Amino acid sequence: MFTGLEKYVRKENTALVVWDVQEALVGRIFNREKFVTDLKDFISWARIKRIPIFYTEITPLPERYESIIRKISFSAGWNPGNIIKEVYPEKDDIILHKNTASIFTGTNFELMLRNGGITNIIFTGIATEIGIETSARHSLTLGFLPIVVEELVSSGDRDAHERSLKNMSKLMPVMKIDEVKKLF
């Protein structure tokens, strides 16, 4: 459905997002071992290609200023923990501390992309039906080209994950790892 991507996708105008690969979230996904192994390999490939890497990390607001829904959802003192060691950011990677399900809300991500001449965003991480889909859709509305890597997004809810992939594939490229690599 999405043909001709090779005309637009180059390493110079592409960034990789590694969304919320924090300890508690990774511990809940249905395909942990394969997900972590494949993500680690893909991040290594992106570093070799010199594609900028942006990690996101859930960062709660002070109690008084946290949203009502997050207060309800995380009322038991839930803590997502740190980014897992297998894919921990390196010196040139950027960590975005964020408080919402969109990478663009409350961060300088859009500003950094535009300043860096980046028009394409490769999405990986957890959870497909929450932050990945929200951010990928938001990127579309801002004029970016989102590419979701099918094997490199996951969730604690396999059915929601699969529904989300199906929904996104109607709006944007949802591709296999090898298909993404062929673009470069």
N, C-alpha and C positions, 0 to 999 in steps of 0.2 A: 504493500500500500504506500509506503514512504520510499519512493525511488529518487535517485539523484542526490542523495545525501552527500556523496563524495565530493560534489561541487562546493559544498558549504562547510564541511567539517574538516578542520586541520588542527594540528596540535597547538598552533599559535593562537587559535580563537576558541579553545575548548578548556573547560575546567572539570575536575572530578569532585563530586560531593560524596563524602562518606558520612551518612546520616545516622547519628545516635547509636553507634556501636559500643554502647556502654554495658558494663558487666551484667546488670539485672535484666536488661532487654535481650542481650545475646543468650542468656541462660534460659529464656522462655521460648525461643523460636523452634519451629518444628524440624529444621534441618541444620542445626548448629555446626556440626563437624564440617560438612561439605561447604556450607556458607563461609565459614571462617577461612578454610583452606583456599577456596576460590577467590575470596576477597583479598587475602594476603598476596596471592599471585598477581591479581589484577592491579593492585596498588603498586607492586614492584614494577610491573610493566609500565604503568603510568609515569613512574619516576624515571625510568629509562627514557621514555618519550619526552620527558620534561613537561608534562601536563601538570599545571598547578592543582594542588589537592587542598580542599576545604573540608575540615571535619566539623560536625556540629556536636554540641554537647548540651543536654537539657540542664538548664541552670534556673532553679526556682527563684522567684522573687521573694523579698521579705514577706512574711505572713500577711501583714495588713494589705499589701499591694498585689497579692496573688489573685488570679481570677477565681471566681466562685467555682467553676467547673473543676479547676485543678485542685482547689481545696477539697472538694468532694471526692475526686478521684484518688488523691494522694493523702487522704486523711489519716491513714495508718502509718504515716511517717516514711512512706516509700522513698527510697533513694536509688536513683539509677546507677550510681557508682561511676567509676572512671572508664574511659575508653579502654577497651581490652588490649592487653599487652601484645597480642599477635599482630595487631595492625596499628600500633600506637604511632601518633604523628612524629615526624622527624623535623629537623631544624627548619627547613624551608616551607613546611606545611603550615596552614593557618587553621586555628581552632576558633570557631564562632560559638560563643555562649549565647544561647537563645532560650526564649520563654514561651514560644508559640509553635504551632505545627507548620508554620511557613518560614522558610529560611530568609525570606525577605522582610518579615515583620519584626521590627525592633533590632535589626542588625544593619551593618554597612555593606552587606553582601552585594546588593545591586550596584552600589557606588564603586566597589572594588572591581566588579566585572566590567562595568562600562569604562572605567579608567584603564583597565588592562586590555581592552579590545576583545573581550571574551563575549561570544554570542551563543555558544553551545555549552550545555551543562549535562554531564553524565551523572545520573543519579544511582547511588548504591546505598544500602543500609537497611535500617529497621525503624518503623514498621511501614510496610508497603501501603496499607490502606489509610494510614494516618499522615505522618510527615512526608513520606515520599510522594504520595499522590497530591497532597495539598501543595507542596512546594513545586512539583512538576507542573501542575495546572497553573499556579501563580506565575511561574516563569513564562508560560505560554502567553498569558495576558500582558506581560511586560515586553513581549517581542523576542524572547530568547527561544532557542531550540532545545527542548529537553530530550534526552535519550535515557531511557530506563533500561538497565541491564537486568534481564529477567532472572538469571541465577544469582544475582548479587543484591537482591532485595528480599526481605523475609518478614515474618510476623509470628506472633504467638498463636494466631488464628489463621490456619491454612485456608479455610473457605473464604474469609475476608480478603486474604492475600490474592487468591486466584481471581476473585471478582474484581478486585482493584486492577490487576494486570489486564484483564479483559476490557474494563472500562477505559483505561489509559491507552490501550492499543488502538482505540478508535480516534484518538486525538493527537497522538505523538508516537514516535518510534519506541517500541518496546522490543529490544533485540537481545540475542544470545551473545555471550562473551566473544566468541570468534567473529561474529558479524561486526561487533563494535571495533575489534582490533583491526579488521580488514579495512576500515575507513581510514586508518592511519598508515 
